[in-house]
Amino acid sequence: MSNIGICEYVIGIIHNKDIWYYVGEYDADGEKLEPCQKYSSFLSDAKHYDDIDLLRDGLDLLHESVTRKIFEVQRCPKCGKEFTEYPALSRVDNETEICPECGVMEALVFTI
């Protein structure tokens, strides 16, 4: 499976203890988005960056009053899902980093 580990970055803002991902300034037709439409609570909607200079340009577009954070997007080698949370260590080999959900499932299987 390709694209395992850190593959891209996304910009998130913290609002009322929730994470909202930055989706960009413009829609598919090139129309400028309203401020409330620039963010989504879904990682799949987020604008992904693989170039650090483009990421910095994206950060500059956000208002300074919001708490901004760069999230590393990782892909789980076990299930293929993208995630931004802290990875779990696989109990199979004690080396591979997997998504938190797969980590919980492995913990349940290995304790039985």
C-alpha positions in Angstrom: 0.0 0.0 0.0 1.4 3.4 -0.9 1.2 6.7 0.9 1.8 5.2 4.4 2.8 7.6 7.2 2.8 11.3 6.9 1.7 12.2 3.4 0.4 15.8 3.6 -0.5 18.6 6.0 -3.8 20.5 6.7 -4.5 23.7 8.6 -6.9 23.6 11.5 -8.3 26.2 13.8 -9.5 25.6 17.3 -13.0 27.0 18.0 -14.9 26.2 21.2 -12.6 23.2 21.8 -13.5 21.8 18.3 -11.2 21.5 15.4 -12.3 23.0 12.1 -10.2 22.3 9.0 -9.5 25.0 6.5 -11.0 24.2 3.1 -9.6 27.2 1.1 -10.7 30.6 -0.1 -12.6 29.7 -3.3 -15.1 27.1 -4.4 -14.9 24.9 -7.5 -16.2 27.7 -9.7 -13.6 30.2 -8.5 -16.1 32.2 -6.4 -14.8 33.5 -3.1 -16.2 31.7 -0.1 -17.9 33.4 2.8 -15.9 33.2 6.1 -18.2 30.6 7.6 -17.8 28.3 4.5 -14.0 28.3 4.6 -13.9 25.7 7.4 -15.3 22.1 7.8 -15.3 19.7 10.7 -14.4 16.9 8.3 -10.8 16.1 7.5 -11.9 14.8 4.1 -13.0 18.4 3.2 -9.8 20.0 4.2 -7.4 21.6 1.8 -4.3 19.4 1.7 -0.8 20.8 1.3 2.4 18.9 0.3 4.5 22.0 -0.2 5.6 24.0 2.9 5.6 27.3 1.0 2.0 26.9 -0.1 1.2 25.9 3.5 2.7 29.2 4.8 0.7 31.1 2.2 -2.5 29.4 3.4 -1.7 30.3 7.0 -1.2 34.0 6.0 -4.7 34.0 4.6 -6.2 33.2 8.0 -7.1 36.0 10.4 -4.6 36.4 13.3 -7.4 36.2 15.9 -8.0 32.5 15.3 -5.8 29.8 16.9 -4.2 28.1 14.0 -2.5 24.7 14.0 -0.8 22.6 11.4 -1.9 19.0 11.4 0.1 16.1 9.8 -2.2 13.9 7.8 -1.2 10.3 8.2 -2.6 7.2 6.5 -3.0 4.0 8.6 -1.2 1.0 7.1 -3.8 -1.3 8.5 -7.1 0.2 7.4 -5.9 3.0 5.0 -7.9 5.7 6.7 -6.4 9.3 7.0 -6.1 10.7 10.5 -4.5 13.6 12.3 -4.6 12.3 15.9 -1.6 10.9 17.7 -0.9 7.4 16.3 -1.0 4.2 18.2 1.8 1.6 18.2 0.8 -1.7 16.7 0.9 -4.6 19.1 1.7 -6.9 16.2 5.3 -5.7 15.8 5.7 -2.9 18.4 7.1 -0.6 15.7 4.3 0.3 13.2 2.3 3.4 13.9 -1.4 2.9 13.2 -4.6 5.0 13.6 -6.1 5.2 17.1 -9.2 3.1 16.1 -7.0 0.2 14.8 -4.9 0.6 18.0 -8.1 0.1 20.1 -9.1 -2.9 18.0 -5.7 -4.5 18.4 -5.8 -3.8 22.2 -9.1 -5.6 22.4 -8.0 -8.6 20.4 -4.7 -9.0 22.2 -6.3 -8.9 25.7 -8.7 -11.7 25.0 
